Amino acid sequence: MTALYRETAEYAPVKEELKPFEAEIHRLVHAIYDPSQLAALYSDGNETKINENPLNERFYKEEFQKLWTTINHKYAYTVDFQSEELIQKAIAHINSELYVSRLQYTVTAGSQAEQITADQVKEGSSFFAAKTRTETLRTAPQSSLRYDLIGAVAKGTVLTRRTVAAVLQGIDASRFALYRQNPEEFIAKVIRLINEQKATMIVEHIRYDALEGRYDSDIFTAEAHKVPLDMAFKAKKAIQDYVFTDGSAEKSVERRFAEEMDKAEEVKIYAKLPKGFQIPTPVGNYTPDWAIVFREGSVKHIYFIAETKGSMSSLDLRPIEKAKISCAKRLFEKLSNGSVHYDHVDSYEELQKMISC
């Protein structure tokens, strides 16, 4: 670093063998005075890589646009049922199903070697003969933390405080006593059990109305996928070149479903619906898996919205899952006047049985 550089900011010529790296060398030298120059020399290797997966020409085809404009409304629902009926069902369900585990703690004991090195400490090998034992608290722990039991359950169930209070007052004393031994688990499980009963009641009483707003096509590309493109399914009939399926298994239910659709002659275009496409229900928002356009004349339902599940048995679905699926059926029946069919399937073969002429 010379006085001339400080005055003129001109670099001395580099050796011939360093010419290919001249710009980087000059930037590195300049960083002595301006550290911001280093930003261009490195990147965060742990930064999430965003996969570009734009919409292709199949999205704009008339057949898919007809399906998309039919389903891409935003909706609101109303549900009208008697609170007393829900209170009695929730009380019975909690008395039958509520179990709360006692708090436990684990004690780990070991001996440290007489002579240790820094590497052993770093590797965690300076202790040996470690033993653990787990104990259960037999008495309720004393805590200064105060819980708003009614408020927490009301928030988790979207019910009024009065309704929640009536449920908690109605359950057996032995069940309510479980609150003291593990308050957080008690609250979480009571919320789940009440929501399960609410889920079984809402389907018959729910009504959907379309709002003025619609979903924009940007929701298909806004979703960031951490899975690299080479692990996604390279599709030939989807509205995007790559389909990112759920499930960690290499051949998950969704992955097999996508592969079968791509090979099926009767399938014209399909889309994996993004998480941004949501159907509101009283037990949480719901996103169906697939929007499918079949070739006209080959099936009895040209437009199909499908939910892929590992089992077709309703006994294998949780009450809240069943309620969301049932709400979606009611919605699609209304908005399409029968032109869009919806159901849940466990394979493309099962879907074929539903759509066969």
matplotlib code that plots the C-alpha trace (Angstrom):
import matplotlib.pyplot as plt

x = [0.0, 1.7, 1.2, 0.3, -2.7, -3.9, -3.8, -5.1, -6.8, -4.9, -3.7, -0.3, -0.1, -0.2, 2.0, 1.0, 0.0, -2.4, -4.2, -7.3, -7.8, -6.9, -10.4, -10.8, -7.3, -8.0, -11.3, -9.6, -6.9, -9.6, -11.4, -8.6, -10.2, -13.7, -14.8, -18.1, -16.1, -15.9, -19.7, -19.2, -16.5, -18.6, -22.2, -24.0, -23.8, -26.6, -29.0, -32.2, -32.0, -35.2, -36.2, -37.6, -40.7, -42.7, -46.1, -45.9, -48.2, -50.5, -51.8, -53.1, -54.9, -58.7, -59.5, -57.5, -58.6, -62.2, -61.5, -59.3, -61.8, -64.5, -62.6, -60.4, -62.9, -62.3, -65.1, -66.7, -68.8, -71.5, -72.4, -75.6, -75.9, -77.1, -74.3, -76.0, -75.7, -72.0, -71.5, -73.0, -71.1, -67.8, -68.4, -69.0, -66.1, -63.7, -64.9, -64.3, -61.0, -59.0, -55.7, -52.9, -49.5, -47.6, -44.6, -41.2, -37.6, -34.4, -31.2, -28.0, -24.8, -21.3, -17.6, -15.0, -11.6, -8.7, -6.8, -8.7, -7.8, -9.6, -10.5, -12.2, -14.2, -15.3, -16.2, -18.0, -15.8, -14.3, -17.1, -17.7, -20.0, -23.0, -26.2, -29.7, -32.8, -36.3, -38.5, -42.2, -43.5, -46.0, -47.2, -48.3, -45.4, -45.7, -45.4, -45.9, -47.0, -50.7, -52.8, -55.9, -57.5, -60.8, -59.2, -56.7, -59.3, -61.7, -58.9, -58.0, -61.6, -62.9, -65.8, -67.0, -65.7, -69.2, -69.4, -65.9, -66.8, -69.9, -67.9, -65.2, -67.9, -69.6, -66.7, -66.0, -64.0, -61.4, -60.9, -60.6, -58.1, -55.7, -55.2, -53.0, -50.5, -49.8, -51.6, -50.2, -51.0, -54.5, -55.2, -53.9, -55.9, -59.1, -58.9, -58.4, -61.3, -63.7, -62.6, -63.2, -66.8, -67.3, -65.9, -68.6, -71.4, -70.4, -70.7, -74.5, -74.9, -72.2, -73.0, -70.5, -70.7, -68.3, -66.6, -65.5, -61.8, -60.1, -56.8, -54.1, -52.0, -49.0, -49.8, -48.5, -45.0, -44.8, -44.3, -40.6, -39.5, -36.4, -36.3, -33.9, -35.3, -33.6, -35.7, -39.0, -41.1, -40.5, -44.0, -45.3, -48.9, -48.7, -49.1, -45.5, -42.6, -41.8, -44.2, -43.2, -45.1, -45.6, -44.1, -40.5, -40.6, -39.2, -42.5, -45.0, -48.7, -48.6, -45.5, -47.1, -50.3, -48.5, -46.6, -49.7, -51.6, -48.7, -48.9, -52.7, -54.1, -57.4, -55.6, -55.2, -53.8, -53.3, -52.0, -50.6, -52.6, -50.3, -50.7, -51.8, -55.1, -57.2, -60.7, -61.8, -63.5, -64.5, -61.7, -58.9, -58.0, -57.8, -55.9, -56.9, -54.0, -54.9, -56.9, -57.3, -58.8, -59.7, -60.2, -63.8, -65.7, -63.3, -64.8, -68.0, -66.3, -64.1, -63.1, -61.9, -60.4, -58.7, -57.3, -54.7, -54.7, -52.9, -56.2, -59.7, -61.3, -63.0, -62.0, -58.4, -59.0, -59.0, -62.3, -60.9, -59.5, -62.9, -64.7, -62.4, -62.9, -66.7, -66.7, -64.8, -67.4, -70.1, -68.3, -67.5, -71.0, -72.4, -69.9, -69.8, -73.4, -72.0, -69.4, -66.5, -66.3, -64.4, -63.3, -60.4, -58.5, -55.6, -54.4, -54.9, -56.6, -59.2, -59.8, -60.3, -63.1, -64.8, -64.6, -65.3, -68.1]
y = [0.0, 3.2, 6.9, 7.2, 4.9, 6.9, 10.0, 8.7, 5.3, 3.9, 0.3, -0.9, -3.5, -7.1, -9.9, -11.6, -14.9, -12.9, -11.1, -13.4, -12.4, -8.7, -7.3, -9.5, -8.5, -4.8, -5.2, -7.0, -4.3, -1.5, -3.3, -2.3, 1.2, 0.2, -3.1, -3.0, -4.2, -7.6, -8.2, -9.1, -11.7, -14.2, -15.4, -17.2, -20.9, -21.6, -19.1, -20.8, -21.2, -20.1, -22.4, -20.6, -22.5, -20.1, -20.8, -22.3, -22.1, -24.8, -22.5, -20.1, -22.7, -22.2, -25.5, -24.7, -21.1, -22.2, -24.3, -21.7, -18.8, -21.1, -21.9, -18.9, -16.9, -16.0, -17.1, -16.5, -19.0, -18.8, -21.6, -21.7, -24.3, -24.5, -23.8, -26.1, -29.1, -28.4, -28.0, -31.3, -33.2, -31.6, -32.4, -36.1, -36.2, -34.7, -37.0, -40.0, -39.1, -36.6, -37.9, -35.7, -37.0, -36.0, -33.7, -35.6, -34.7, -36.5, -36.5, -37.3, -38.1, -38.9, -38.7, -36.5, -37.9, -36.8, -35.4, -33.8, -31.8, -28.9, -31.3, -33.7, -30.9, -29.8, -33.3, -34.0, -37.0, -35.6, -37.3, -41.1, -43.6, -41.2, -42.6, -41.1, -41.6, -40.2, -39.3, -38.4, -35.5, -37.0, -33.6, -30.6, -28.2, -24.8, -22.0, -18.2, -18.5, -17.7, -19.2, -17.7, -21.1, -20.0, -17.4, -19.8, -22.5, -19.8, -18.6, -22.1, -23.1, -19.7, -20.0, -17.4, -17.4, -18.2, -21.4, -22.5, -21.9, -24.0, -26.9, -26.7, -26.5, -29.6, -32.0, -34.5, -33.2, -36.0, -34.7, -31.1, -32.0, -33.0, -29.3, -29.0, -31.7, -30.3, -27.1, -26.6, -30.2, -29.9, -26.7, -28.2, -31.4, -29.7, -27.4, -30.4, -32.4, -29.5, -28.7, -32.4, -32.1, -28.8, -30.3, -33.0, -30.4, -27.7, -29.6, -29.9, -26.2, -24.4, -22.1, -20.4, -17.1, -15.9, -12.6, -10.0, -10.8, -13.5, -15.3, -14.0, -16.4, -15.2, -17.6, -20.5, -18.9, -17.1, -20.3, -21.0, -24.6, -25.7, -29.0, -28.7, -28.9, -32.2, -33.8, -32.3, -34.2, -33.0, -32.8, -32.8, -31.9, -29.6, -25.8, -25.6, -27.6, -28.9, -30.3, -30.2, -32.9, -33.3, -36.2, -37.1, -40.6, -40.8, -42.4, -40.6, -40.7, -37.3, -38.2, -41.4, -39.6, -36.9, -39.5, -41.4, -38.3, -37.3, -40.7, -40.9, -40.2, -38.8, -36.1, -32.9, -30.4, -30.4, -28.2, -28.7, -26.1, -23.9, -23.2, -19.7, -21.1, -21.5, -22.5, -21.1, -23.5, -23.2, -25.6, -23.9, -23.0, -25.8, -26.2, -29.1, -30.8, -30.9, -29.2, -31.4, -31.0, -34.1, -34.5, -33.9, -37.1, -39.4, -39.0, -38.0, -35.2, -32.9, -30.7, -32.3, -31.0, -33.9, -34.3, -37.2, -39.1, -42.4, -44.1, -43.9, -45.0, -42.2, -44.0, -43.2, -39.5, -37.3, -35.5, -32.1, -33.5, -35.1, -31.8, -29.8, -32.3, -32.2, -28.4, -28.4, -30.7, -28.4, -25.4, -26.9, -28.3, -24.8, -22.7, -24.8, -26.0, -29.5, -28.7, -29.1, -32.4, -32.7, -35.8, -37.3, -40.3, -42.4, -43.1, -42.2, -45.6, -44.6, -41.4, -43.2, -45.2, -41.9, -40.3, -43.2, -42.8]
z = [0.0, -1.2, -0.6, -4.3, -3.8, -0.8, -2.9, -6.3, -5.5, -8.5, -8.2, -9.1, -11.9, -10.9, -12.1, -15.4, -13.7, -11.4, -14.2, -14.2, -10.5, -10.9, -10.1, -7.0, -5.7, -6.2, -4.3, -1.5, -1.2, -1.3, 1.5, 3.9, 3.7, 2.8, 4.5, 2.5, -0.5, 1.0, 0.6, -3.0, -2.2, -0.2, 0.3, 3.1, 2.4, 4.9, 3.2, 1.9, -1.9, -3.6, -6.5, -9.5, -10.7, -12.8, -14.3, -17.8, -20.8, -19.5, -16.8, -19.4, -21.5, -21.7, -19.9, -16.8, -16.7, -16.6, -13.6, -11.9, -12.3, -10.8, -7.6, -7.0, -5.0, -1.4, 0.9, 4.3, 6.3, 8.8, 11.2, 13.3, 16.0, 19.6, 22.2, 24.8, 22.4, 22.0, 25.8, 26.6, 23.9, 24.9, 28.6, 27.7, 25.3, 27.9, 30.7, 28.4, 26.7, 28.8, 30.1, 31.3, 32.1, 35.2, 34.9, 34.7, 35.2, 34.1, 36.2, 34.3, 36.3, 35.1, 36.1, 34.5, 33.5, 35.7, 32.7, 29.9, 26.8, 25.1, 22.2, 24.6, 26.1, 22.7, 21.6, 24.8, 25.6, 28.9, 30.9, 31.0, 32.6, 32.4, 33.8, 33.7, 35.7, 35.1, 38.0, 38.0, 40.2, 42.6, 43.9, 42.0, 41.5, 43.0, 40.5, 40.5, 36.9, 36.5, 33.7, 32.3, 31.8, 30.4, 28.2, 26.8, 26.0, 24.5, 22.2, 21.1, 20.4, 19.1, 21.6, 24.1, 27.7, 28.9, 26.8, 27.9, 31.5, 31.2, 29.8, 32.5, 35.2, 33.8, 33.6, 36.4, 39.4, 38.8, 35.3, 36.3, 39.0, 36.2, 35.5, 38.6, 37.6, 34.2, 33.3, 29.7, 28.6, 30.2, 28.2, 24.9, 25.3, 26.4, 23.3, 21.0, 22.5, 22.3, 18.8, 17.8, 19.1, 17.4, 14.2, 14.2, 14.6, 12.1, 8.8, 8.8, 9.7, 7.7, 4.8, 2.5, 0.7, -2.0, -1.3, -3.9, -3.6, -5.7, -5.4, -7.7, -9.8, -7.9, -5.0, -7.2, -7.4, -4.0, -2.0, -1.2, -1.4, 0.5, -1.5, -4.5, -8.0, -8.7, -5.9, -7.2, -9.8, -13.3, -14.7, -18.3, -17.6, -14.6, -14.7, -13.4, -14.7, -11.2, -8.7, -5.0, -3.1, 0.6, 2.5, 3.3, 1.6, -1.9, -3.1, -0.9, -1.6, -3.3, -5.3, -6.7, -7.4, -9.4, -11.4, -12.2, -13.3, -15.6, -17.4, -17.6, -21.0, -19.6, -17.6, -19.6, -17.0, -13.3, -10.5, -7.0, -5.1, -3.0, 0.7, -0.1, -1.5, 1.6, 2.4, 5.8, 8.2, 11.8, 12.7, 10.8, 7.2, 4.7, 1.4, -1.0, -2.7, -6.4, -9.1, -12.2, -15.7, -17.5, -21.2, -22.1, -23.0, -21.2, -17.7, -16.0, -14.0, -16.1, -13.2, -10.0, -6.8, -4.9, -1.4, -1.2, 2.0, 3.0, 3.8, 2.4, 5.7, 7.6, 10.8, 10.0, 9.7, 12.8, 13.5, 12.5, 9.2, 8.5, 9.2, 6.9, 4.1, 4.6, 4.6, 1.3, -0.2, 0.8, -0.6, -4.0, -4.4, -4.0, -5.9, -9.0, -9.3, -9.7, -12.4, -10.0, -8.1, -4.8, -2.8, -0.9, -2.4, -1.5, -5.0, -8.7, -9.1, -6.6, -8.4, -11.6, -10.0, -9.1, -12.5, -14.7, -17.1]

ax = plt.figure().add_subplot(projection="3d")
ax.plot(x, y, z, "-o")
ax.set_aspect("equal")
plt.show()
